[in-house]
Amino acid sequence: MNYFQHDSAIVDDGAQIGEGSRVWHFVHVCGGARIGKGVSLGQNVFVGNQVVIGDHCKIQNNVSVYDNVVLEEGVFCGPSMVFTNVYNPRSLIERKSEYRDTLVKKGATLGANCTIVCGVTIGEYAFVGAGAVVNKDVPAYALMLGVPARQAGWMSEYGERLELPLSGEQEAICPHTGDIYSLKGKTLSKKARD
């Protein structure tokens, strides 16, 4: 075993967990899960069978990552945030064949107590604020706040708010890294350094 597992954690046979990952108190990882290297699974995290978690993700306490959720590299899941995988659940109706895929792309942050309704894609380095409810796709670098979540701005890869309108043609510089971000229409991208 090339990762840390607390004595109280349960990792089912077949689960793949990468080097240097940490599986803390009362975590349950199902046998079909694939978890990258350098991942932190906080206290009381559940990881389903049909889940892929990329390298260097941080999943804070009390998060359940249900089947059909894919987290790319470097995703941050804040404490007690929620994923779903059935759009219209009922206890009396079996809907396991109706799971909807949720994709969270590289570097995105999902704030504490936010809810990600199944079937959406969260773009690279997007930032979902605490308590927000996301029910539609989120553009890369977008800052999403509220219930339901609406775009309130743009964030740099460093995690700083950029002074840009929601749409138009403009550039902004991250004050911490000096990276330049270019807004064209409703799409933000980071410019390559020379």
N, C-alpha and C positions, 0 to 999 in steps of 0.2 A: 504494500500500500504506500503510494508516494504522495498522499494527502493526509491532512489531519481530520480525524473523526472523533468527536466527543463520545464518551461512553454511553450517554443517553440517546444518541442518534441511531436511527435505523436506516441502513442502506441495503436495499433488496438486491439479491443476486442478479447479475446482469447489468446493473447500472454502471455507466462509464463516467469516471470522475478524474479530471486532469491533475497533473502534477502541481503541487503547491496550493491546492484548494483547501478550504477550511469548512468543515461541516459541524456546526455548533449544536448546543443543547436542544434536544427534543425535535430535531429535524427528521423528516421521513423522505427519502429519495426512492421512488419506485424503480423497478428493475429495467424498464425500457428507457430511462432518462439518459441523456448524453450531456455531460457537463464539462466545460473546458478547463484550462489550467488557470491557476491564480484566482479562482472564484471564491467568494465568501457567502455562505448560506447562514444567516443569522438564526437566533433562537426561534423555534417553532415554525420553521419554514417547511412547506410541503412542495415536492416536485413530482409531477405526474409522469406516467409512462411515455407519452408521446410529446415530450418536451425536449427542446434543445437550448442549452445555455452556453453562450460563447465565452471565450477567454476573458478574464479580468472583470466579470460582472460582480456587482455587489447587491445582494438581496437581503434587505434588512429584516428585522424581527417581524413575525406574524404575517408573512406573505405566502399565499398559495399560488404556485405556478401550475395551472391546470393543463390538461392535454390540449394539443394544437397551438401552444404558445411557443414562439421562437424568439429568443433574445440574442441579438448579434453581440459582437465584442464590446465590452466596456459599458454595458447598460447598468444604470443605477435604479434600483427599486426601493423606494422609501418605506419606512415602517408602516405596516398595516395597509399598504395599497392593495387593490383588488383587481385580479383578472377574472373574466368570465369566459365560457366557451359555448354556451347555449344561449341563443337570443331570446327565446320565449319559454323558459323552464316551467315545468309543472311536475310535482312529485308523482302524480298518478299517470303520467305519460312518459314512456321511454323515448329519449331523444339523443342517445349516444351516437346515432348515425348522422346527426345534424350538427355536430361540432363545427364551429366556424374558426378559421385560422386567424391568429393574431401575430403580427410581425412587428418587433421593436428593433429598429435599426441601430447601427453602431453609435455609441456614445450618448444615447438618449437618457434623459433623467425623468423618472416618474415619481413625483413628490408624495410625501406621506399622505395616506388616506385617500389618494385619488383612485378612481375607478376607470378601468379600460374595458368598454363594452366590446365583446368579441367581434371579429370580422374586420378589424381596422389595421392599418399600417401606420406606425409612428416613425417619422423620418429621422435621418441621421442628426444627432445632436439636438433634437427637439427637447423642449423643457416643459413638462406638464406640472403645473403648480399644485401645491397641497390642496387636497379636497376636490379637485376638478373632476368632472365626469366627461370622458372622451367617448363620443359616439360616432365619430367620422374620422377619416384619414387626416393625419397631421403632417404638414410640410416639414422638410428638413430645416433645422434651426429655429422653428417657430416656438414662441412662448404662448402656452395655452392656459387660460385661467377660467374658473367659474363653472356653473352648472346650468345648462350644458356648457362644455368648454368652448371658448371662443378665442381666436388669436388676439393677443394683446401686445405683441411685439416680436422681436427677434433676439436670439441669444448667440453668443460666440461659442466656439468649441471649448473655450476656457470656462464658460459658465457665467459670463457677464452680459448684461443687457446692452444691446447695440442701439444707438440713437438713429433709428430708421423708421420711415413710415411703413404701413402694412403693404403698400404697393407703390410702384413707380420705378424710377431709375436713379439710383444713388449709391454711394459707397460709404462705408464706415470702417473705422480702425478699432480693433480690440485694444483697450488701454494697457492690458497686461502683457500681451504677446506681440503687439504690433502687426498682427495679421490683418489683411484687408479683406473685407466682405463686400460683395457686389450684388445689389438688388436690381433685378430686371423683371418688371411686371410684378408677379406675386411669388417669385422664386429667388431665394438667396443662395449664393455660393461663395466659397472661400477662394480667393485668387491665389494661384501658385506663386511662390516666392521665386525671384530671379536667382 
